[in-house]
Amino acid sequence: MPVRLRLQRFGRTHSPFYRMVAADSRAPRDGKFLEIVGTYNPIANRDGIKEIRLKTDRLRYWLSVGAQPSDRVSWILGKFGILPPPPQRFSVQKSIPKKDRVG
């Protein structure tokens, strides 16, 4: 059974709230899961802080037994030092005008 660490969406329209779960990769996004390993609220509070709660011991366990994190979950885990940070997705060359590029 291939296990994925992914986000389950909750909340109302235009105000999402996510649970980070360990789930069978064949299960639907908001369907059956094995364990809740954290929460993520992408809407910043009055202080401008986005709330993320992680059960680091359980996350490390699931990663040790071969669970594959989704793109967004690996980005979050990279921010908190549980996984190495993912590589940058943008090209520095594209931000420089073509006439100024070397090569």
ABEGO torsion letter per residue (X at the ends): XBBBBBBBBBEBBGBBBBBBBBBBAABBAABBBABBAEBBBABBBAAGBBBBBBBAAAAAAAAAAGBBBBAAAAAAAAAAGABBBBBBABBAAAABBAAABBX
